[in-house]
Amino acid sequence: MSIWVLPAQNQEKDSIQIDSTRITNWGLRVGVNLIPSIQGWVQGANQAVDLIADYRVSKNWYIASEYGYNTYLGEEDFYDYTTQGNYFKLGFNYNTYQNWLDMNNEIYVGGRYAYANFTQQVTRVTEYNYGDYFPDNTVYPDFAKSPKLGAHWLEFVLGLKVETFKNLFLGAQVGFSKIIHEQQPENFENFYIPGIGKTSINNIGTTFSYTVSYLIPFKKK
């Protein structure tokens, strides 16, 4: 009598493991917001530069910053004005997107503290008269220029970044701002604040950005 002993079969199946916790590149990512440049090119008179940067400090957390310079010529029904100044934003992004191996895409939420330093000048004022008997009176003041003004605000952001080529990212972001302090000129209000734009009565503003950025890798983990 003989007993045949069959070899033990390996029940484990070969599979490709996807390490979603691996971070391929750590480094400084720098770029530009395309919207101010496009608006300046279309409108001609307005000039703006908006630079962005972020640095990854852990798996999902980034330090994020933004710097910009803006010259804006505003035209309203009864007045025209010019705003010139710069702004700086500093805060963080948290990536909520679960990447697969070697992917570096982001869907993030974040917060910013921001400050703007600027001047405003009224270049035309039209005094409206009721009825048709007296015409509207338009003046062009050359003295209504404010000294240096400042504004501080907090900003909540939602955005995404997609790696289209190696280390090259396209992104989009929307920001919701709330002014916490601002200096206003004596004879008129702040019509436009660099970094926010026009604000509502409640000192709330909304910003949009489309960005292109490049990652300068320092190390891999």
Buried (B, 14 or more C-beta within 10 A) or exposed (E): EEEEEEEEEEEEEEEEEEEEEBBBBBBBBBBBBBBBBEBBEEEEEBBBBBBBBBBBEEEBBBBBBBBBBBBBBBEEEEBBBBBBBBBBBBBBBBBEBEBEEEBBBBBBEBBBEBBBBBBBBBBBBBEEEEEEEEEEEEEEEEEBBBEEBEBEBBBBBBBBBBBEEEBEBBBBBEBEBBBEEBBEBEEBEBBBBBBBBEBEEEBEBBBEBEBBBBBEEEEEE
